[in-house]
Amino acid sequence: MSVMGIASAFTSSSAVETLEAAQIERDIAVVLDRTLVPCLQMQLTRDAVGRDVFASLTRTELLPPSAATPSPLTSYAVSLSWANSVSRSRFDEMKVDGEWMSIADTDRRDQIVQVAGELLEREGPAGLTMRGIARELGIKAPSLYKHIADKRELEVALIADGFRDLGDAFDAALAEGGDPIAVISHTYRRWALERPHLYALMNSRPLPQDAPAIATEQRALAMVLAAFSGDHERARAAWAFAHGMVTLELADRFPQDADIERTWSIGIAAFAHEPNSPKGSMQ
């Protein structure tokens, strides 16, 4: 188990209830003695500010001068202090047997994408800048490029997360029952209206064919296709209707007296029935 895993385990009530205090003390003592304190000291003492932090932890007994026999309470406090202080600034630079670096990189990249999504919805596409994301994270902008190559890669990651979330929304709504076409339509509209800027990003340009977003998009589209019994043309026509309706609604382009709910109902009812015209013909 990694240090972060052990620290997390000891913060849960179930772990504390099931493990004897003596075992907790022994396990954390090993972690502190062999990895945690040396890594904490190594990371924090790189500069004057870090050395002051390390000295302060020692003085306040959050970090014992000798970690040979720490008490469970002291070990618990050190774990929390280490995780909270290091994760925001230096955790992404650590390596222990090559394991922590990969975990930290993944966690940091996920954190960057999450913050970018929040910033996008709050400030719109103009606010989605690498500098703005770095400011939200409390780091310098160049540090982002250790995890994200450029803004386009960040946008593709946001799109992938968006389609994954949309697919999850479809899955959850369909599980509750009801007409699949109506369920998919209402879920699509609700999801898009709640995330207007992400929705616009997801539908504004072609995706690279090797992008992770392709897989999550295909999962969501598969649920739409299943609602139309595998009829690709009906599914595409319904998507075009739904996308057009959502786009007009987000742009506030409907007249004030428009009955948008009835318009949706008419469209859903129309697509719920097989067309009588032969495939490929227009009447």
C-alpha positions as CSV (number, residue, x, y, z in Angstrom):
1,M,0.0,0.0,0.0
2,S,1.3,3.5,-0.8
3,V,1.8,6.1,1.8
4,M,-1.2,8.0,0.6
5,G,-3.2,4.8,0.8
6,I,-2.1,4.2,4.4
7,A,-2.8,7.8,5.4
8,S,-6.3,7.5,3.8
9,A,-7.0,4.2,5.5
10,F,-6.3,5.6,9.0
11,T,-8.5,8.6,8.4
12,S,-11.6,6.4,7.9
13,S,-13.7,5.5,11.0
14,S,-14.1,1.9,9.8
15,A,-10.3,1.3,9.7
16,V,-9.8,2.8,13.1
17,E,-12.6,0.7,14.5
18,T,-11.4,-2.6,13.1
19,L,-7.7,-2.2,13.7
20,E,-6.2,-2.3,17.2
21,A,-4.4,0.8,18.3
22,A,-1.1,-1.0,18.7
23,Q,-1.2,-2.3,15.1
24,I,-2.0,1.2,13.9
25,E,1.0,2.6,15.8
26,R,3.3,-0.1,14.4
27,D,2.2,0.4,10.8
28,I,2.4,4.1,10.8
29,A,5.7,4.0,12.6
30,V,7.1,2.0,9.7
31,V,5.7,4.4,7.2
32,L,7.0,7.4,9.0
33,D,10.4,5.9,9.7
34,R,11.1,4.6,6.2
35,T,9.4,7.0,3.8
36,L,7.1,9.7,5.1
37,V,9.4,11.8,7.3
38,P,12.4,11.5,5.0
39,C,10.3,12.4,1.9
40,L,8.6,15.2,3.8
41,Q,11.9,16.6,5.0
42,M,13.5,16.2,1.5
43,Q,10.6,18.1,-0.1
44,L,10.1,20.8,2.4
45,T,13.7,21.7,3.0
46,R,14.5,22.6,-0.6
47,D,14.0,26.3,0.1
48,A,13.9,28.6,3.1
49,V,10.2,28.6,3.4
50,G,10.1,24.9,3.4
51,R,12.7,24.6,6.0
52,D,10.7,26.9,8.2
53,V,7.6,24.8,7.7
54,F,9.5,21.6,8.6
55,A,11.0,23.2,11.7
56,S,7.6,24.5,12.7
57,L,6.1,21.0,12.4
58,T,8.9,19.6,14.6
59,R,8.5,22.3,17.2
60,T,4.7,21.8,17.5
61,E,5.2,18.0,17.8
62,L,3.2,17.4,14.6
63,L,6.4,15.9,13.4
64,P,8.6,14.2,15.9
65,P,12.4,14.7,15.7
66,S,12.7,10.9,15.8
67,A,10.0,8.9,14.1
68,A,11.0,5.6,15.7
69,T,8.1,5.3,18.1
70,P,5.4,7.9,17.2
71,S,2.0,7.8,18.9
72,P,-1.0,7.1,16.7
73,L,-2.3,10.6,17.2
74,T,1.0,12.2,16.1
75,S,1.2,9.9,13.1
76,Y,-2.3,10.7,12.1
77,A,-1.6,14.4,12.3
78,V,1.6,14.1,10.3
79,S,-0.2,12.1,7.6
80,L,-2.8,14.8,7.2
81,S,-0.3,17.6,7.4
82,W,1.9,16.0,4.8
83,A,-1.0,15.2,2.4
84,N,-2.5,18.7,2.7
85,S,0.7,20.7,2.4
86,V,2.5,18.7,-0.3
87,S,-0.3,17.7,-2.6
88,R,-1.0,21.2,-3.8
89,S,2.6,22.2,-4.6
90,R,5.2,19.5,-4.5
91,F,3.5,16.1,-4.5
92,D,3.7,15.9,-8.3
93,E,7.5,16.0,-8.1
94,M,7.9,13.1,-5.7
95,K,9.2,9.6,-6.6
96,V,9.4,6.6,-4.4
97,D,10.4,3.4,-6.3
98,G,8.8,5.0,-9.4
99,E,5.3,4.5,-8.0
100,W,4.3,7.8,-6.5
101,M,5.2,9.8,-9.6
102,S,2.7,8.0,-11.8
103,I,-0.1,8.2,-9.2
104,A,0.6,11.9,-8.6
105,D,0.7,12.7,-12.3
106,T,-2.7,11.0,-12.8
107,D,-4.2,12.7,-9.8
108,R,-2.8,16.1,-10.8
109,R,-4.0,15.8,-14.4
110,D,-7.5,14.9,-13.2
111,Q,-7.4,17.8,-10.9
112,I,-6.3,20.2,-13.7
113,V,-9.2,18.9,-15.9
114,Q,-11.7,19.2,-13.1
115,V,-10.7,22.8,-12.3
116,A,-10.7,23.7,-16.0
117,G,-14.3,22.4,-16.3
118,E,-15.4,24.5,-13.3
119,L,-13.6,27.6,-14.8
120,L,-15.2,27.0,-18.2
121,E,-18.7,27.0,-16.8
122,R,-18.1,29.9,-14.5
123,E,-16.3,32.3,-16.9
124,G,-17.1,30.9,-20.3
125,P,-14.6,29.9,-23.1
126,A,-12.7,33.2,-22.8
127,G,-11.9,32.4,-19.2
128,L,-10.5,29.0,-20.0
129,T,-6.8,29.9,-20.1
130,M,-3.8,28.0,-18.8
131,R,-2.9,31.0,-16.7
132,G,-6.3,31.1,-15.2
133,I,-6.3,27.3,-14.4
134,A,-2.9,27.7,-12.7
135,R,-4.2,30.6,-10.7
136,E,-7.1,28.5,-9.5
137,L,-4.7,25.7,-8.5
138,G,-2.3,28.0,-6.8
139,I,0.7,27.0,-9.0
140,K,2.7,28.6,-11.8
141,A,1.3,28.2,-15.4
142,P,4.5,26.3,-16.7
143,S,3.8,23.6,-14.2
144,L,0.6,22.6,-16.1
145,Y,2.6,21.5,-19.1
146,K,4.1,18.6,-17.1
147,H,0.6,17.1,-17.3
148,I,-1.2,18.7,-20.3
149,A,0.7,19.3,-23.5
150,D,-1.4,22.3,-24.6
151,K,-4.8,23.9,-24.5
152,R,-6.2,21.7,-27.2
153,E,-5.3,18.5,-25.3
154,L,-7.0,20.1,-22.3
155,E,-10.1,20.7,-24.3
156,V,-10.1,17.2,-25.6
157,A,-9.9,15.9,-22.0
158,L,-12.8,18.1,-21.1
159,I,-14.8,16.7,-24.0
160,A,-14.0,13.2,-23.0
161,D,-15.2,13.8,-19.5
162,G,-18.3,15.5,-20.9
163,F,-19.3,12.6,-23.0
164,R,-18.6,10.2,-20.1
165,D,-20.8,12.2,-17.8
166,L,-23.5,12.4,-20.5
167,G,-23.4,8.6,-20.9
168,D,-23.7,8.2,-17.2
169,A,-26.7,10.5,-17.2
170,F,-28.3,8.4,-19.9
171,D,-27.5,5.2,-18.1
172,A,-29.0,6.4,-14.8
173,A,-32.2,7.9,-16.5
174,L,-32.8,4.7,-18.5
175,A,-32.5,2.6,-15.5
176,E,-35.5,4.3,-14.0
177,G,-37.7,3.1,-16.9
178,G,-40.0,4.9,-19.4
179,D,-39.9,5.3,-23.1
180,P,-36.3,5.3,-24.1
181,I,-36.6,8.0,-26.8
182,A,-38.4,10.4,-24.4
183,V,-35.9,9.6,-21.6
184,I,-32.9,10.1,-23.8
185,S,-34.3,13.4,-25.2
186,H,-35.2,14.9,-21.8
187,T,-31.9,13.8,-20.3
188,Y,-30.0,15.3,-23.2
189,R,-31.8,18.6,-22.9
190,R,-31.4,18.9,-19.1
191,W,-27.7,17.9,-19.2
192,A,-26.9,20.5,-21.9
193,L,-28.8,23.3,-20.2
194,E,-26.9,22.6,-17.0
195,R,-23.5,22.8,-18.7
196,P,-23.9,25.2,-21.6
197,H,-20.2,26.0,-22.2
198,L,-19.0,22.4,-22.0
199,Y,-21.9,21.4,-24.3
200,A,-20.8,24.1,-26.8
201,L,-17.2,22.9,-26.6
202,M,-18.2,19.3,-27.2
203,N,-20.1,20.1,-30.4
204,S,-18.0,22.9,-31.8
205,R,-15.4,21.0,-33.9
206,P,-14.3,17.6,-35.0
207,L,-12.4,15.4,-32.6
208,P,-9.1,13.8,-33.4
209,Q,-9.8,10.2,-34.3
210,D,-7.3,8.9,-31.7
211,A,-8.7,11.1,-28.9
212,P,-10.0,9.5,-25.7
213,A,-13.2,11.5,-26.3
214,I,-14.0,9.2,-29.2
215,A,-14.6,6.2,-26.9
216,T,-16.8,8.1,-24.4
217,E,-18.7,9.7,-27.3
218,Q,-19.3,6.3,-28.8
219,R,-20.7,5.0,-25.5
220,A,-23.2,7.8,-25.2
221,L,-24.2,7.5,-28.9
222,A,-24.7,3.8,-28.5
223,M,-27.4,4.4,-25.9
224,V,-29.1,6.9,-28.3
225,L,-28.9,4.3,-31.1
226,A,-30.3,1.6,-28.9
227,A,-33.3,3.8,-28.1
228,F,-34.0,3.8,-31.9
229,S,-33.6,0.1,-32.2
230,G,-30.4,0.5,-34.2
231,D,-31.8,2.8,-36.8
232,H,-28.9,5.1,-37.5
233,E,-30.9,7.6,-39.7
234,R,-33.7,8.1,-37.2
235,A,-31.1,8.5,-34.4
236,R,-29.2,11.1,-36.4
237,A,-32.4,12.9,-37.2
238,A,-33.5,13.0,-33.6
239,W,-30.0,14.2,-32.5
240,A,-30.2,17.0,-35.1
241,F,-33.6,18.0,-33.7
242,A,-32.4,17.9,-30.1
243,H,-29.1,19.7,-30.8
244,G,-31.0,22.4,-32.7
245,M,-33.5,22.8,-29.9
246,V,-30.9,23.0,-27.2
247,T,-28.7,25.4,-29.2
248,L,-31.7,27.8,-29.8
249,E,-32.7,27.6,-26.2
250,L,-29.2,28.3,-24.9
251,A,-28.9,31.3,-27.3
252,D,-32.3,32.5,-26.1
253,R,-33.5,32.5,-29.7
254,F,-37.1,31.4,-29.1
255,P,-39.8,34.0,-29.1
256,Q,-41.0,34.9,-25.6
257,D,-44.4,33.4,-26.3
258,A,-43.0,30.1,-27.6
259,D,-44.1,26.9,-25.9
260,I,-40.8,25.2,-25.8
261,E,-42.1,22.2,-23.8
262,R,-44.8,21.5,-26.4
263,T,-42.2,21.9,-29.2
264,W,-40.1,19.2,-27.5
265,S,-43.1,17.0,-27.0
266,I,-44.1,17.2,-30.6
267,G,-40.6,16.4,-31.8
268,I,-40.2,13.4,-29.4
269,A,-43.6,12.1,-30.5
270,A,-42.7,12.4,-34.1
271,F,-39.4,10.4,-33.7
272,A,-41.1,7.8,-31.6
273,H,-42.8,6.3,-34.7
274,E,-41.3,4.6,-37.6
275,P,-41.6,6.6,-40.8
276,N,-43.8,5.1,-43.5
277,S,-41.6,6.4,-46.4
278,P,-39.1,3.9,-47.9
279,K,-35.5,4.2,-46.7
280,G,-33.6,6.9,-48.5
281,S,-36.6,8.7,-50.0
282,M,-38.0,12.1,-49.1
283,Q,-41.7,12.9,-49.2
